[in-house]
């Protein structure tokens, strides 16, 4: 995979990211609340829906009053089949769909024209009651009201308008049976208003024309208008809510910021400093308060890693010192023998002895290097193939056919070490037993306690040497080719398998116990 490397100076810090998160948290409620109400269409449609609801009530009152007062046959426009079908439904709400922009807002409402035909008696009879109703309602609704007869002539009003509005498009459509809503620019003089009258600063009004229907005939129309609200007034009306919301969000954001700093930022910074101390070789201390358990686990892993690195570094240093010391003796012997072999007057017997010395020391070096490789191998995780004592015994008998090998305990149960680890460990222990003149070696496994015990009948280990017998390169058989690596390799492998190797005091022979 190919990627782009980001320079460190362009990488944001954790504190900056948390600050951004808290800032977004502070802004989101306001953005969500304002976004739902910022567009003019939202306010316009609320006004439109309100006007439709009032127009329907006014139209019903108009129709009932007209039916009670009328004596002549109906002469208004008859509804179309589609219009009659809609009104025949049990529920026929009117959806607010008005969308406004500079291109969709119509010019100001034309002034009324002179009425050419007087209103019929039925309209005259109901005009006063409709006007009184509209004027009383206007005190609460702030809606301009006009009631028109079948010709578009104003018969009732909440204001002072008089004349005929049949020439206006929405009125003409309403008198043909349609429900119409439009937005028109205002013609009133603009001036500064009090804060509580901010809605009057909206530069257009919403008009709704609603037909009045009696027996499927349009006998008039209700013409309502109102200035829609705007964002400024909405924010003013909701000022107390915004204040409490701001306080609540500020408190919540502060708590989240403190929480993130306490349980995320500070522990991460402490872990960073701790990692830097480990990289510099310093001894790190336990960090107090890691926050969440995942960071606590990471911190503990970091501490364990530092301890392991220091342990490995110390072991490597000690191992290197021992290895160079052990290899120095055979190298010195080989170099001395080689110089003597170069002498022209050396006797054949002497030459043969020196050659034997070279071979013995080279063999010792080779054996020492093999043990060092096994030690390095033991420090890495070995294979995890399960095994038992019955599977290990044939391999050991093949390598040590001059010893009597026995197994006991839970011989069919799987050992807590892998097959490879078992072969290496048991091989070294049996070899050590042979070097200490043992004739019998018994390996016992107790599955209940998860312990393995290896016991031989050799000369054993003196009590003074038990504590250091498992140290690398410690041996009492150096003259006979001992490397002092066998028990150290076993201890390292057992530790890698999650166990511990102990040498138990014993009067006869040696007892090695491996606990898991």
MARTOR-660488 format. One record per residue (C-alpha): residue number from 1; residue in three letters; x, y, z negated. Coordinates in steps of 0.5 Angstrom, whole numbers, plus 500, padded with zeros to 3 digits. Layout:
<recs>
resi:NUM, resn:ALA, x:X, y:Y, z:Z .
...
</recs>
This chain:
<recs>
resi:1, resn:UNK, x:500, y:500, z:500 .
resi:2, resn:UNK, x:502, y:507, z:502 .
resi:3, resn:UNK, x:501, y:513, z:497 .
resi:4, resn:UNK, x:503, y:520, z:496 .
resi:5, resn:UNK, x:507, y:522, z:490 .
resi:6, resn:UNK, x:504, y:527, z:486 .
resi:7, resn:UNK, x:510, y:532, z:483 .
resi:8, resn:UNK, x:510, y:532, z:475 .
resi:9, resn:UNK, x:508, y:540, z:475 .
resi:10, resn:UNK, x:502, y:538, z:479 .
resi:11, resn:UNK, x:499, y:533, z:474 .
resi:12, resn:UNK, x:494, y:535, z:469 .
resi:13, resn:UNK, x:496, y:534, z:462 .
resi:14, resn:UNK, x:491, y:530, z:458 .
resi:15, resn:UNK, x:489, y:536, z:454 .
resi:16, resn:UNK, x:487, y:540, z:460 .
resi:17, resn:UNK, x:483, y:534, z:462 .
resi:18, resn:UNK, x:479, y:534, z:456 .
resi:19, resn:UNK, x:478, y:542, z:456 .
resi:20, resn:UNK, x:475, y:541, z:463 .
resi:21, resn:UNK, x:471, y:536, z:460 .
resi:22, resn:UNK, x:468, y:540, z:455 .
resi:23, resn:UNK, x:467, y:546, z:459 .
resi:24, resn:UNK, x:463, y:542, z:464 .
resi:25, resn:UNK, x:459, y:539, z:458 .
resi:26, resn:UNK, x:458, y:546, z:456 .
resi:27, resn:UNK, x:456, y:548, z:463 .
resi:28, resn:UNK, x:452, y:542, z:465 .
resi:29, resn:UNK, x:445, y:544, z:461 .
resi:30, resn:UNK, x:445, y:551, z:463 .
resi:31, resn:UNK, x:446, y:549, z:471 .
resi:32, resn:UNK, x:441, y:544, z:470 .
resi:33, resn:UNK, x:436, y:548, z:467 .
resi:34, resn:UNK, x:437, y:554, z:472 .
resi:35, resn:UNK, x:438, y:550, z:478 .
resi:36, resn:UNK, x:431, y:547, z:477 .
resi:37, resn:UNK, x:428, y:554, z:477 .
resi:38, resn:UNK, x:433, y:559, z:481 .
resi:39, resn:UNK, x:430, y:558, z:488 .
resi:40, resn:UNK, x:424, y:563, z:489 .
resi:41, resn:UNK, x:420, y:557, z:492 .
resi:42, resn:UNK, x:420, y:554, z:485 .
resi:43, resn:UNK, x:417, y:561, z:482 .
resi:44, resn:UNK, x:413, y:562, z:489 .
resi:45, resn:UNK, x:409, y:555, z:489 .
resi:46, resn:UNK, x:408, y:555, z:481 .
resi:47, resn:UNK, x:404, y:562, z:483 .
resi:48, resn:UNK, x:401, y:559, z:489 .
resi:49, resn:UNK, x:398, y:553, z:485 .
resi:50, resn:UNK, x:395, y:557, z:480 .
resi:51, resn:UNK, x:392, y:562, z:485 .
resi:52, resn:UNK, x:389, y:555, z:488 .
resi:53, resn:UNK, x:386, y:553, z:482 .
resi:54, resn:UNK, x:383, y:560, z:480 .
resi:55, resn:UNK, x:380, y:560, z:487 .
resi:56, resn:UNK, x:377, y:554, z:487 .
resi:57, resn:UNK, x:373, y:556, z:480 .
resi:58, resn:UNK, x:371, y:563, z:483 .
resi:59, resn:UNK, x:369, y:559, z:489 .
resi:60, resn:UNK, x:365, y:554, z:485 .
resi:61, resn:UNK, x:362, y:560, z:481 .
resi:62, resn:UNK, x:361, y:564, z:488 .
resi:63, resn:UNK, x:357, y:558, z:491 .
resi:64, resn:UNK, x:352, y:557, z:485 .
resi:65, resn:UNK, x:350, y:564, z:484 .
resi:66, resn:UNK, x:349, y:565, z:492 .
resi:67, resn:UNK, x:345, y:559, z:492 .
resi:68, resn:UNK, x:341, y:561, z:486 .
resi:69, resn:UNK, x:340, y:568, z:490 .
resi:70, resn:UNK, x:339, y:566, z:497 .
resi:71, resn:UNK, x:332, y:566, z:500 .
resi:72, resn:UNK, x:334, y:566, z:508 .
resi:73, resn:UNK, x:337, y:560, z:512 .
resi:74, resn:UNK, x:345, y:559, z:512 .
resi:75, resn:UNK, x:348, y:563, z:518 .
resi:76, resn:UNK, x:355, y:562, z:516 .
resi:77, resn:UNK, x:361, y:558, z:520 .
resi:78, resn:UNK, x:359, y:550, z:519 .
resi:79, resn:UNK, x:365, y:546, z:517 .
resi:80, resn:UNK, x:368, y:541, z:522 .
resi:81, resn:UNK, x:368, y:534, z:521 .
resi:82, resn:UNK, x:375, y:533, z:518 .
resi:83, resn:UNK, x:373, y:539, z:513 .
resi:84, resn:UNK, x:367, y:536, z:511 .
resi:85, resn:UNK, x:371, y:529, z:510 .
resi:86, resn:UNK, x:376, y:532, z:505 .
resi:87, resn:UNK, x:371, y:536, z:501 .
resi:88, resn:UNK, x:367, y:529, z:500 .
resi:89, resn:UNK, x:372, y:526, z:497 .
resi:90, resn:UNK, x:372, y:525, z:489 .
resi:91, resn:UNK, x:379, y:528, z:488 .
resi:92, resn:UNK, x:381, y:533, z:493 .
resi:93, resn:UNK, x:387, y:537, z:490 .
resi:94, resn:UNK, x:391, y:543, z:494 .
resi:95, resn:UNK, x:398, y:542, z:494 .
resi:96, resn:UNK, x:403, y:548, z:494 .
resi:97, resn:UNK, x:407, y:548, z:500 .
resi:98, resn:UNK, x:409, y:555, z:501 .
resi:99, resn:UNK, x:416, y:557, z:502 .
resi:100, resn:UNK, x:419, y:564, z:502 .
resi:101, resn:UNK, x:425, y:567, z:506 .
resi:102, resn:UNK, x:426, y:574, z:509 .
resi:103, resn:UNK, x:423, y:570, z:516 .
resi:104, resn:UNK, x:417, y:567, z:513 .
resi:105, resn:UNK, x:414, y:573, z:509 .
resi:106, resn:UNK, x:409, y:577, z:513 .
resi:107, resn:UNK, x:408, y:584, z:513 .
resi:108, resn:UNK, x:404, y:588, z:508 .
resi:109, resn:UNK, x:397, y:586, z:507 .
resi:110, resn:UNK, x:393, y:591, z:512 .
resi:111, resn:UNK, x:388, y:596, z:509 .
resi:112, resn:UNK, x:381, y:594, z:510 .
resi:113, resn:UNK, x:377, y:596, z:516 .
resi:114, resn:UNK, x:370, y:600, z:515 .
resi:115, resn:UNK, x:365, y:595, z:514 .
resi:116, resn:UNK, x:360, y:595, z:521 .
resi:117, resn:UNK, x:355, y:590, z:518 .
resi:118, resn:UNK, x:352, y:591, z:511 .
resi:119, resn:UNK, x:352, y:585, z:506 .
resi:120, resn:UNK, x:346, y:581, z:505 .
resi:121, resn:UNK, x:341, y:582, z:499 .
resi:122, resn:UNK, x:344, y:575, z:496 .
resi:123, resn:UNK, x:351, y:578, z:496 .
resi:124, resn:UNK, x:349, y:584, z:493 .
resi:125, resn:UNK, x:345, y:581, z:487 .
resi:126, resn:UNK, x:351, y:577, z:485 .
resi:127, resn:UNK, x:357, y:582, z:487 .
resi:128, resn:UNK, x:356, y:585, z:480 .
resi:129, resn:UNK, x:357, y:579, z:476 .
resi:130, resn:UNK, x:363, y:576, z:480 .
resi:131, resn:UNK, x:366, y:583, z:479 .
resi:132, resn:UNK, x:365, y:583, z:472 .
resi:133, resn:UNK, x:368, y:576, z:471 .
resi:134, resn:UNK, x:374, y:578, z:475 .
resi:135, resn:UNK, x:376, y:584, z:471 .
resi:136, resn:UNK, x:375, y:580, z:465 .
resi:137, resn:UNK, x:379, y:574, z:467 .
resi:138, resn:UNK, x:385, y:579, z:470 .
resi:139, resn:UNK, x:386, y:582, z:463 .
resi:140, resn:UNK, x:389, y:575, z:462 .
resi:141, resn:UNK, x:391, y:572, z:469 .
resi:142, resn:UNK, x:394, y:579, z:472 .
resi:143, resn:UNK, x:391, y:576, z:479 .
resi:144, resn:UNK, x:388, y:581, z:484 .
resi:145, resn:UNK, x:381, y:579, z:486 .
resi:146, resn:UNK, x:376, y:580, z:492 .
resi:147, resn:UNK, x:370, y:576, z:494 .
resi:148, resn:UNK, x:368, y:577, z:501 .
resi:149, resn:UNK, x:362, y:575, z:505 .
resi:150, resn:UNK, x:361, y:571, z:511 .
resi:151, resn:UNK, x:363, y:577, z:515 .
resi:152, resn:UNK, x:370, y:578, z:511 .
resi:153, resn:UNK, x:366, y:585, z:508 .
resi:154, resn:UNK, x:368, y:586, z:500 .
resi:155, resn:UNK, x:363, y:585, z:496 .
resi:156, resn:UNK, x:366, y:584, z:489 .
resi:157, resn:UNK, x:373, y:586, z:486 .
resi:158, resn:UNK, x:377, y:587, z:481 .
resi:159, resn:UNK, x:380, y:593, z:483 .
resi:160, resn:UNK, x:378, y:599, z:488 .
resi:161, resn:UNK, x:379, y:596, z:495 .
resi:162, resn:UNK, x:373, y:597, z:499 .
resi:163, resn:UNK, x:371, y:595, z:507 .
resi:164, resn:UNK, x:372, y:589, z:511 .
resi:165, resn:UNK, x:378, y:584, z:511 .
resi:166, resn:UNK, x:376, y:580, z:517 .
resi:167, resn:UNK, x:382, y:582, z:521 .
resi:168, resn:UNK, x:387, y:579, z:517 .
resi:169, resn:UNK, x:389, y:572, z:519 .
resi:170, resn:UNK, x:389, y:568, z:512 .
resi:171, resn:UNK, x:382, y:571, z:511 .
resi:172, resn:UNK, x:379, y:569, z:518 .
resi:173, resn:UNK, x:382, y:562, z:517 .
resi:174, resn:UNK, x:379, y:562, z:510 .
resi:175, resn:UNK, x:372, y:564, z:513 .
resi:176, resn:UNK, x:373, y:558, z:518 .
resi:177, resn:UNK, x:373, y:553, z:513 .
resi:178, resn:UNK, x:381, y:553, z:511 .
resi:179, resn:UNK, x:385, y:554, z:505 .
resi:180, resn:UNK, x:390, y:559, z:506 .
resi:181, resn:UNK, x:396, y:561, z:502 .
resi:182, resn:UNK, x:401, y:566, z:505 .
resi:183, resn:UNK, x:407, y:571, z:502 .
resi:184, resn:UNK, x:407, y:578, z:504 .
resi:185, resn:UNK, x:411, y:584, z:503 .
resi:186, resn:UNK, x:409, y:589, z:498 .
resi:187, resn:UNK, x:408, y:596, z:499 .
resi:188, resn:UNK, x:408, y:599, z:492 .
resi:189, resn:UNK, x:413, y:604, z:490 .
resi:190, resn:UNK, x:419, y:601, z:487 .
resi:191, resn:UNK, x:421, y:603, z:480 .
resi:192, resn:UNK, x:425, y:601, z:474 .
resi:193, resn:UNK, x:420, y:597, z:469 .
resi:194, resn:UNK, x:421, y:595, z:462 .
resi:195, resn:UNK, x:424, y:588, z:461 .
resi:196, resn:UNK, x:417, y:585, z:459 .
resi:197, resn:UNK, x:415, y:587, z:466 .
resi:198, resn:UNK, x:421, y:584, z:470 .
resi:199, resn:UNK, x:416, y:580, z:475 .
resi:200, resn:UNK, x:413, y:587, z:478 .
resi:201, resn:UNK, x:420, y:588, z:481 .
resi:202, resn:UNK, x:419, y:582, z:486 .
resi:203, resn:UNK, x:418, y:585, z:493 .
resi:204, resn:UNK, x:413, y:580, z:495 .
resi:205, resn:UNK, x:406, y:578, z:493 .
resi:206, resn:UNK, x:403, y:571, z:494 .
resi:207, resn:UNK, x:396, y:571, z:497 .
resi:208, resn:UNK, x:391, y:565, z:497 .
resi:209, resn:UNK, x:384, y:565, z:501 .
resi:210, resn:UNK, x:379, y:560, z:499 .
resi:211, resn:UNK, x:373, y:559, z:503 .
resi:212, resn:UNK, x:366, y:559, z:499 .
resi:213, resn:UNK, x:362, y:553, z:502 .
resi:214, resn:UNK, x:354, y:552, z:501 .
resi:215, resn:UNK, x:351, y:546, z:504 .
resi:216, resn:UNK, x:357, y:545, z:509 .
resi:217, resn:UNK, x:357, y:552, z:511 .
resi:218, resn:UNK, x:362, y:557, z:509 .
resi:219, resn:UNK, x:358, y:563, z:506 .
resi:220, resn:UNK, x:364, y:567, z:504 .
resi:221, resn:UNK, x:371, y:567, z:501 .
resi:222, resn:UNK, x:375, y:568, z:495 .
resi:223, resn:UNK, x:382, y:572, z:496 .
resi:224, resn:UNK, x:387, y:572, z:491 .
resi:225, resn:UNK, x:394, y:575, z:490 .
resi:226, resn:UNK, x:399, y:576, z:485 .
resi:227, resn:UNK, x:406, y:577, z:484 .
resi:228, resn:UNK, x:410, y:571, z:483 .
resi:229, resn:UNK, x:415, y:571, z:477 .
resi:230, resn:UNK, x:423, y:571, z:478 .
resi:231, resn:UNK, x:429, y:568, z:475 .
resi:232, resn:UNK, x:430, y:575, z:471 .
resi:233, resn:UNK, x:424, y:574, z:468 .
resi:234, resn:UNK, x:424, y:567, z:467 .
resi:235, resn:UNK, x:431, y:568, z:463 .
resi:236, resn:UNK, x:428, y:573, z:459 .
resi:237, resn:UNK, x:422, y:569, z:457 .
resi:238, resn:UNK, x:426, y:563, z:455 .
resi:239, resn:UNK, x:432, y:567, z:452 .
resi:240, resn:UNK, x:430, y:564, z:445 .
resi:241, resn:UNK, x:431, y:557, z:448 .
resi:242, resn:UNK, x:437, y:559, z:451 .
resi:243, resn:UNK, x:440, y:561, z:445 .
resi:244, resn:UNK, x:439, y:555, z:441 .
resi:245, resn:UNK, x:441, y:551, z:447 .
resi:246, resn:UNK, x:447, y:555, z:447 .
resi:247, resn:UNK, x:448, y:554, z:440 .
resi:248, resn:UNK, x:447, y:546, z:440 .
resi:249, resn:UNK, x:451, y:545, z:446 .
resi:250, resn:UNK, x:457, y:549, z:443 .
resi:251, resn:UNK, x:456, y:545, z:437 .
resi:252, resn:UNK, x:456, y:538, z:441 .
resi:253, resn:UNK, x:462, y:540, z:445 .
resi:254, resn:UNK, x:466, y:542, z:439 .
resi:255, resn:UNK, x:464, y:535, z:436 .
resi:256, resn:UNK, x:466, y:532, z:442 .
resi:257, resn:UNK, x:473, y:536, z:443 .
resi:258, resn:UNK, x:475, y:534, z:436 .
resi:259, resn:UNK, x:473, y:527, z:437 .
resi:260, resn:UNK, x:477, y:526, z:443 .
resi:261, resn:UNK, x:483, y:530, z:440 .
resi:262, resn:UNK, x:483, y:526, z:434 .
resi:263, resn:UNK, x:481, y:519, z:437 .
resi:264, resn:UNK, x:485, y:520, z:444 .
resi:265, resn:UNK, x:489, y:526, z:445 .
resi:266, resn:UNK, x:493, y:526, z:439 .
resi:267, resn:UNK, x:494, y:518, z:438 .
resi:268, resn:UNK, x:496, y:518, z:446 .
resi:269, resn:UNK, x:501, y:524, z:444 .
resi:270, resn:UNK, x:504, y:520, z:438 .
resi:271, resn:UNK, x:505, y:514, z:443 .
resi:272, resn:UNK, x:508, y:518, z:448 .
resi:273, resn:UNK, x:513, y:520, z:442 .
resi:274, resn:UNK, x:514, y:513, z:440 .
resi:275, resn:UNK, x:516, y:510, z:447 .
resi:276, resn:UNK, x:521, y:516, z:447 .
resi:277, resn:UNK, x:524, y:514, z:441 .
resi:278, resn:UNK, x:524, y:507, z:443 .
resi:279, resn:UNK, x:527, y:508, z:450 .
resi:280, resn:UNK, x:532, y:513, z:446 .
resi:281, resn:UNK, x:534, y:507, z:441 .
resi:282, resn:UNK, x:531, y:510, z:435 .
resi:283, resn:UNK, x:527, y:506, z:430 .
resi:284, resn:UNK, x:520, y:508, z:430 .
resi:285, resn:UNK, x:515, y:508, z:424 .
resi:286, resn:UNK, x:508, y:506, z:424 .
resi:287, resn:UNK, x:504, y:511, z:427 .
resi:288, resn:UNK, x:498, y:513, z:422 .
resi:289, resn:UNK, x:491, y:513, z:425 .
resi:290, resn:UNK, x:491, y:511, z:432 .
resi:291, resn:UNK, x:484, y:512, z:433 .
resi:292, resn:UNK, x:480, y:507, z:437 .
resi:293, resn:UNK, x:482, y:500, z:436 .
resi:294, resn:UNK, x:484, y:499, z:443 .
resi:295, resn:UNK, x:490, y:505, z:442 .
resi:296, resn:UNK, x:491, y:501, z:435 .
resi:297, resn:UNK, x:492, y:495, z:439 .
resi:298, resn:UNK, x:497, y:499, z:444 .
resi:299, resn:UNK, x:501, y:502, z:439 .
resi:300, resn:UNK, x:502, y:495, z:435 .
resi:301, resn:UNK, x:504, y:492, z:442 .
resi:302, resn:UNK, x:509, y:498, z:443 .
resi:303, resn:UNK, x:512, y:497, z:436 .
resi:304, resn:UNK, x:512, y:490, z:437 .
resi:305, resn:UNK, x:516, y:491, z:444 .
resi:306, resn:UNK, x:521, y:496, z:440 .
resi:307, resn:UNK, x:522, y:491, z:435 .
resi:308, resn:UNK, x:523, y:485, z:440 .
resi:309, resn:UNK, x:528, y:490, z:444 .
resi:310, resn:UNK, x:532, y:491, z:438 .
resi:311, resn:UNK, x:532, y:484, z:436 .
resi:312, resn:UNK, x:534, y:482, z:443 .
resi:313, resn:UNK, x:539, y:487, z:444 .
resi:314, resn:UNK, x:542, y:485, z:437 .
resi:315, resn:UNK, x:542, y:478, z:439 .
resi:316, resn:UNK, x:545, y:479, z:446 .
resi:317, resn:UNK, x:551, y:483, z:442 .
resi:318, resn:UNK, x:552, y:478, z:437 .
resi:319, resn:UNK, x:551, y:472, z:443 .
resi:320, resn:UNK, x:556, y:476, z:447 .
resi:321, resn:UNK, x:561, y:477, z:442 .
resi:322, resn:UNK, x:561, y:469, z:440 .
resi:323, resn:UNK, x:561, y:467, z:447 .
resi:324, resn:UNK, x:567, y:471, z:449 .
resi:325, resn:UNK, x:570, y:468, z:442 .
resi:326, resn:UNK, x:569, y:461, z:444 .
resi:327, resn:UNK, x:571, y:462, z:451 .
resi:328, resn:UNK, x:578, y:465, z:449 .
resi:329, resn:UNK, x:581, y:459, z:446 .
resi:330, resn:UNK, x:580, y:454, z:452 .
resi:331, resn:UNK, x:582, y:460, z:457 .
resi:332, resn:UNK, x:588, y:461, z:453 .
resi:333, resn:UNK, x:590, y:453, z:453 .
resi:334, resn:UNK, x:588, y:453, z:460 .
resi:335, resn:UNK, x:593, y:459, z:462 .
resi:336, resn:UNK, x:598, y:456, z:458 .
resi:337, resn:UNK, x:598, y:449, z:461 .
resi:338, resn:UNK, x:598, y:452, z:468 .
resi:339, resn:UNK, x:604, y:456, z:466 .
resi:340, resn:UNK, x:608, y:450, z:463 .
resi:341, resn:UNK, x:606, y:446, z:469 .
resi:342, resn:UNK, x:609, y:451, z:474 .
resi:343, resn:UNK, x:616, y:449, z:471 .
resi:344, resn:UNK, x:620, y:445, z:476 .
resi:345, resn:UNK, x:623, y:441, z:470 .
resi:346, resn:UNK, x:617, y:438, z:467 .
resi:347, resn:UNK, x:617, y:431, z:466 .
resi:348, resn:UNK, x:611, y:426, z:468 .
resi:349, resn:UNK, x:609, y:425, z:461 .
resi:350, resn:UNK, x:608, y:432, z:459 .
resi:351, resn:UNK, x:605, y:434, z:466 .
resi:352, resn:UNK, x:600, y:428, z:465 .
resi:353, resn:UNK, x:598, y:431, z:458 .
resi:354, resn:UNK, x:598, y:438, z:460 .
resi:355, resn:UNK, x:593, y:436, z:466 .
resi:356, resn:UNK, x:589, y:432, z:461 .
resi:357, resn:UNK, x:589, y:439, z:456 .
resi:358, resn:UNK, x:586, y:443, z:462 .
resi:359, resn:UNK, x:581, y:438, z:464 .
resi:360, resn:UNK, x:579, y:437, z:457 .
resi:361, resn:UNK, x:578, y:445, z:456 .
resi:362, resn:UNK, x:575, y:446, z:463 .
resi:363, resn:UNK, x:570, y:440, z:460 .
resi:364, resn:UNK, x:569, y:444, z:454 .
resi:365, resn:UNK, x:568, y:451, z:458 .
resi:366, resn:UNK, x:563, y:447, z:462 .
resi:367, resn:UNK, x:559, y:444, z:456 .
resi:368, resn:UNK, x:559, y:451, z:453 .
resi:369, resn:UNK, x:556, y:455, z:459 .
resi:370, resn:UNK, x:551, y:449, z:460 .
resi:371, resn:UNK, x:549, y:451, z:453 .
resi:372, resn:UNK, x:549, y:458, z:454 .
resi:373, resn:UNK, x:544, y:457, z:460 .
resi:374, resn:UNK, x:540, y:453, z:456 .
resi:375, resn:UNK, x:540, y:458, z:450 .
resi:376, resn:UNK, x:538, y:464, z:456 .
resi:377, resn:UNK, x:532, y:459, z:458 .
resi:378, resn:UNK, x:530, y:458, z:451 .
resi:379, resn:UNK, x:529, y:465, z:451 .
resi:380, resn:UNK, x:524, y:465, z:456 .
resi:381, resn:UNK, x:517, y:462, z:456 .
resi:382, resn:UNK, x:518, y:455, z:459 .
resi:383, resn:UNK, x:512, y:451, z:462 .
resi:384, resn:UNK, x:506, y:449, z:458 .
resi:385, resn:UNK, x:505, y:442, z:461 .
resi:386, resn:UNK, x:502, y:438, z:455 .
resi:387, resn:UNK, x:505, y:432, z:452 .
resi:388, resn:UNK, x:506, y:427, z:446 .
resi:389, resn:UNK, x:511, y:423, z:443 .
resi:390, resn:UNK, x:509, y:417, z:447 .
resi:391, resn:UNK, x:511, y:421, z:454 .
resi:392, resn:UNK, x:517, y:424, z:451 .
resi:393, resn:UNK, x:520, y:417, z:448 .
resi:394, resn:UNK, x:522, y:414, z:454 .
resi:395, resn:UNK, x:526, y:420, z:457 .
resi:396, resn:UNK, x:530, y:420, z:450 .
resi:397, resn:UNK, x:532, y:413, z:450 .
resi:398, resn:UNK, x:534, y:413, z:457 .
resi:399, resn:UNK, x:539, y:419, z:455 .
resi:400, resn:UNK, x:541, y:416, z:448 .
resi:401, resn:UNK, x:541, y:408, z:449 .
resi:402, resn:UNK, x:546, y:407, z:444 .
resi:403, resn:UNK, x:541, y:410, z:438 .
resi:404, resn:UNK, x:535, y:407, z:435 .
resi:405, resn:UNK, x:529, y:412, z:437 .
resi:406, resn:UNK, x:523, y:411, z:433 .
resi:407, resn:UNK, x:516, y:415, z:433 .
resi:408, resn:UNK, x:511, y:416, z:428 .
resi:409, resn:UNK, x:505, y:419, z:426 .
resi:410, resn:UNK, x:500, y:422, z:431 .
resi:411, resn:UNK, x:503, y:419, z:437 .
resi:412, resn:UNK, x:497, y:420, z:442 .
resi:413, resn:UNK, x:496, y:427, z:440 .
resi:414, resn:UNK, x:498, y:433, z:444 .
resi:415, resn:UNK, x:504, y:436, z:441 .
resi:416, resn:UNK, x:504, y:444, z:440 .
resi:417, resn:UNK, x:510, y:444, z:445 .
resi:418, resn:UNK, x:510, y:443, z:452 .
resi:419, resn:UNK, x:514, y:437, z:455 .
resi:420, resn:UNK, x:520, y:441, z:458 .
resi:421, resn:UNK, x:521, y:444, z:451 .
resi:422, resn:UNK, x:520, y:438, z:447 .
resi:423, resn:UNK, x:525, y:434, z:452 .
resi:424, resn:UNK, x:530, y:440, z:450 .
resi:425, resn:UNK, x:529, y:440, z:443 .
resi:426, resn:UNK, x:529, y:433, z:441 .
resi:427, resn:UNK, x:535, y:432, z:446 .
resi:428, resn:UNK, x:539, y:437, z:442 .
resi:429, resn:UNK, x:537, y:434, z:435 .
resi:430, resn:UNK, x:538, y:427, z:437 .
resi:431, resn:UNK, x:545, y:429, z:440 .
resi:432, resn:UNK, x:547, y:432, z:434 .
resi:433, resn:UNK, x:545, y:426, z:430 .
resi:434, resn:UNK, x:549, y:422, z:434 .
resi:435, resn:UNK, x:555, y:427, z:433 .
resi:436, resn:UNK, x:554, y:426, z:426 .
resi:437, resn:UNK, x:554, y:418, z:426 .
resi:438, resn:UNK, x:547, y:417, z:426 .
resi:439, resn:UNK, x:544, y:410, z:428 .
resi:440, resn:UNK, x:537, y:411, z:427 .
resi:441, resn:UNK, x:533, y:417, z:429 .
resi:442, resn:UNK, x:525, y:418, z:427 .
resi:443, resn:UNK, x:521, y:423, z:430 .
resi:444, resn:UNK, x:514, y:424, z:426 .
resi:445, resn:UNK, x:508, y:428, z:428 .
resi:446, resn:UNK, x:503, y:430, z:424 .
resi:447, resn:UNK, x:497, y:433, z:428 .
resi:448, resn:UNK, x:493, y:436, z:422 .
resi:449, resn:UNK, x:499, y:440, z:419 .
resi:450, resn:UNK, x:501, y:441, z:426 .
resi:451, resn:UNK, x:508, y:440, z:424 .
resi:452, resn:UNK, x:514, y:435, z:427 .
resi:453, resn:UNK, x:519, y:432, z:423 .
resi:454, resn:UNK, x:526, y:429, z:426 .
resi:455, resn:UNK, x:530, y:425, z:421 .
resi:456, resn:UNK, x:536, y:421, z:422 .
resi:457, resn:UNK, x:541, y:417, z:418 .
resi:458, resn:UNK, x:548, y:420, z:419 .
resi:459, resn:UNK, x:552, y:424, z:415 .
resi:460, resn:UNK, x:548, y:430, z:414 .
resi:461, resn:UNK, x:549, y:437, z:413 .
resi:462, resn:UNK, x:552, y:440, z:407 .
resi:463, resn:UNK, x:548, y:444, z:403 .
resi:464, resn:UNK, x:553, y:450, z:404 .
resi:465, resn:UNK, x:552, y:450, z:411 .
resi:466, resn:UNK, x:544, y:449, z:411 .
resi:467, resn:UNK, x:543, y:456, z:411 .
resi:468, resn:UNK, x:547, y:458, z:417 .
resi:469, resn:UNK, x:547, y:451, z:421 .
resi:470, resn:UNK, x:542, y:454, z:426 .
resi:471, resn:UNK, x:546, y:460, z:428 .
resi:472, resn:UNK, x:549, y:460, z:435 .
resi:473, resn:UNK, x:556, y:457, z:435 .
resi:474, resn:UNK, x:556, y:455, z:428 .
resi:475, resn:UNK, x:559, y:448, z:428 .
resi:476, resn:UNK, x:563, y:443, z:424 .
resi:477, resn:UNK, x:565, y:439, z:430 .
resi:478, resn:UNK, x:569, y:444, z:434 .
resi:479, resn:UNK, x:575, y:439, z:435 .
resi:480, resn:UNK, x:571, y:434, z:438 .
resi:481, resn:UNK, x:568, y:438, z:443 .
resi:482, resn:UNK, x:562, y:441, z:439 .
resi:483, resn:UNK, x:559, y:448, z:441 .
resi:484, resn:UNK, x:555, y:450, z:435 .
resi:485, resn:UNK, x:549, y:451, z:440 .
resi:486, resn:UNK, x:544, y:445, z:439 .
resi:487, resn:UNK, x:540, y:448, z:433 .
resi:488, resn:UNK, x:540, y:455, z:436 .
resi:489, resn:UNK, x:537, y:453, z:442 .
resi:490, resn:UNK, x:532, y:449, z:439 .
resi:491, resn:UNK, x:530, y:454, z:434 .
resi:492, resn:UNK, x:530, y:459, z:440 .
resi:493, resn:UNK, x:525, y:455, z:444 .
resi:494, resn:UNK, x:521, y:453, z:438 .
resi:495, resn:UNK, x:520, y:461, z:436 .
resi:496, resn:UNK, x:518, y:462, z:443 .
resi:497, resn:UNK, x:513, y:456, z:442 .
resi:498, resn:UNK, x:510, y:460, z:436 .
resi:499, resn:UNK, x:513, y:456, z:431 .
resi:500, resn:UNK, x:519, y:456, z:426 .
resi:501, resn:UNK, x:525, y:451, z:425 .
resi:502, resn:UNK, x:527, y:449, z:418 .
resi:503, resn:UNK, x:533, y:444, z:416 .
resi:504, resn:UNK, x:530, y:441, z:409 .
resi:505, resn:UNK, x:535, y:438, z:404 .
resi:506, resn:UNK, x:536, y:431, z:404 .
resi:507, resn:UNK, x:541, y:426, z:400 .
resi:508, resn:UNK, x:542, y:421, z:406 .
resi:509, resn:UNK, x:542, y:424, z:413 .
resi:510, resn:UNK, x:539, y:430, z:416 .
resi:511, resn:UNK, x:531, y:432, z:416 .
resi:512, resn:UNK, x:529, y:438, z:421 .
resi:513, resn:UNK, x:522, y:440, z:420 .
resi:514, resn:UNK, x:518, y:444, z:426 .
resi:515, resn:UNK, x:512, y:448, z:423 .
resi:516, resn:UNK, x:507, y:451, z:428 .
</recs>
